[in-house]
Amino acid sequence: MNIDELTLGQIKEIQSLGCINKTTISNSPFEIGEGYLIRTVTHIWHGAVSEVQDGFLTLKDAAWIADTGRFHDALKDPTNFNEVEPAINPVIINIGSIIDATKLQSIKHLQK
């Protein structure tokens, strides 16, 4: 069987078998369940990745970091963040807007 000759119906059937999960069909370096500090073109977010799908990244327990203070110091110790504003719902980020990201342990305890 040549994969290039599969019909849309055959692809959907393969997906329904559970062999392919939408959260793993991505060429994304993000790991589900891991916490990240993500800088986008306009904001800095922190949260645990819950889904990567169709060019979007969903963060649960997310917070907007309005002011990191000195970035290197903040990465060493997130208590150095000057302002943390928790999101009420999961945050969805367009992957194309991401400048850079790094793993960072949970900062949920800082979200007051």
C-alpha positions as CSV (number, residue, x, y, z in Angstrom):
1,M,0.0,0.0,0.0
2,N,1.3,3.4,-1.0
3,I,0.5,6.1,1.7
4,D,0.2,8.7,-1.0
5,E,-2.7,6.8,-2.5
6,L,-4.9,6.6,0.6
7,T,-8.3,8.1,0.3
8,L,-9.7,10.6,2.9
9,G,-12.1,7.8,4.1
10,Q,-9.2,5.4,4.6
11,I,-7.2,8.0,6.6
12,K,-10.3,8.7,8.8
13,E,-10.7,5.0,9.4
14,I,-7.0,4.7,10.5
15,Q,-7.5,7.7,12.8
16,S,-10.6,6.1,14.4
17,L,-8.5,3.0,15.3
18,G,-6.7,5.2,17.8
19,C,-3.3,4.8,16.0
20,I,-3.1,8.5,15.4
21,N,-4.0,11.1,18.0
22,K,-4.6,14.7,17.1
23,T,-2.3,15.8,19.9
24,T,0.6,13.9,18.4
25,I,0.2,14.6,14.7
26,S,2.1,17.8,15.2
27,N,5.7,18.6,14.5
28,S,5.7,20.5,17.7
29,P,8.4,20.2,20.3
30,F,5.9,20.8,23.1
31,E,5.2,17.8,25.5
32,I,1.7,17.3,26.8
33,G,1.5,17.9,30.6
34,E,4.8,19.9,30.7
35,G,4.9,23.4,32.0
36,Y,6.4,26.1,29.7
37,L,7.1,29.8,29.7
38,I,6.1,31.0,26.3
39,R,7.0,34.4,24.7
40,T,4.7,35.4,21.9
41,V,4.9,38.5,19.7
42,T,2.8,40.4,22.3
43,H,2.6,38.4,25.6
44,I,4.4,36.0,27.9
45,W,2.4,33.0,29.1
46,H,3.0,30.2,31.4
47,G,1.0,27.0,31.7
48,A,0.9,23.3,31.2
49,V,0.4,22.1,27.6
50,S,-2.8,20.2,27.4
51,E,-3.2,20.0,23.6
52,V,-1.4,20.7,20.4
53,Q,-3.7,20.7,17.4
54,D,-4.0,22.4,14.0
55,G,-1.3,25.0,14.6
56,F,-2.6,25.9,18.1
57,L,-1.3,25.1,21.6
58,T,-3.6,25.0,24.6
59,L,-2.4,25.8,28.1
60,K,-4.2,24.8,31.2
61,D,-3.6,26.5,34.6
62,A,-2.2,29.4,32.5
63,A,-1.1,32.8,33.6
64,W,-0.2,35.9,31.7
65,I,3.2,37.1,33.0
66,A,3.0,40.9,32.7
67,D,6.5,41.5,34.1
68,T,9.2,38.9,34.4
69,G,11.7,41.2,35.9
70,R,15.2,40.3,34.7
71,F,14.5,37.3,32.4
72,H,17.5,35.2,33.5
73,D,16.7,35.7,37.2
74,A,13.0,34.8,36.5
75,L,14.0,31.5,34.8
76,K,16.2,30.6,37.8
77,D,13.5,31.4,40.3
78,P,9.9,32.2,39.1
79,T,9.3,34.0,42.4
80,N,11.2,36.8,40.7
81,F,8.2,37.5,38.4
82,N,6.9,41.0,39.2
83,E,3.4,40.4,38.0
84,V,1.4,37.2,37.4
85,E,-2.2,37.3,36.2
86,P,-3.9,33.9,36.1
87,A,-6.3,33.1,33.3
88,I,-9.7,31.9,34.2
89,N,-10.0,29.4,31.3
90,P,-7.5,27.5,29.3
91,V,-5.4,29.7,26.9
92,I,-5.1,28.9,23.2
93,I,-2.0,30.2,21.5
94,N,-1.3,30.3,17.8
95,I,2.0,28.5,17.4
96,G,3.0,30.9,14.6
97,S,3.0,33.7,17.2
98,I,5.6,32.0,19.4
99,I,9.0,33.6,19.6
100,D,10.5,31.2,22.0
101,A,9.6,28.9,24.8
102,T,11.3,27.0,27.6
103,K,10.2,24.4,30.1
104,L,9.5,25.9,33.5
105,Q,8.0,24.1,36.5
106,S,4.6,25.0,37.8
107,I,4.2,28.6,39.1
108,K,0.5,28.0,40.1
109,H,1.5,28.8,43.7
110,L,2.4,32.4,42.5
111,Q,-1.0,32.9,40.9
112,K,-2.8,35.0,43.5
